[in-house]
């Protein structure tokens, strides 16, 4: 990295990006990183890396954000509106989404707890 003049962008979110179960214990490491050179860092001084929850791989995806802030959806907490449940299409829509997208279940568990749990 030094020979190529690359800088590690660091990360927010999960501390580790790789998990492996071995002999009844869990090994966790930060293997995945985003690197940049100095001109890129000067162009995007607010950029940061966000480590996301892993789904099917033993590696967590990483997301590089150039503007230095999370999207507007993550700037404020989600609030469920009870009135949504009274809409005639609510139950079929939710059932359909949960049935066809098994990733959503893991994603919600991971984000609600604010930490990684191995399943």
Secondary structure as GFF3:
##gff-version 3
##sequence-region A 1 119
A	DSSP	beta_strand	6	8	.	.	.	ID=ss1
A	DSSP	beta_strand	12	13	.	.	.	ID=ss2
A	DSSP	beta_strand	18	22	.	.	.	ID=ss3
A	DSSP	beta_strand	25	29	.	.	.	ID=ss4
A	DSSP	beta_strand	35	37	.	.	.	ID=ss5
A	DSSP	alpha_helix	38	43	.	.	.	ID=ss6
A	DSSP	beta_strand	48	51	.	.	.	ID=ss7
A	DSSP	beta_strand	62	65	.	.	.	ID=ss8
A	DSSP	three_ten_helix	82	86	.	.	.	ID=ss9
A	DSSP	alpha_helix	90	100	.	.	.	ID=ss10
A	DSSP	alpha_helix	102	113	.	.	.	ID=ss11
###
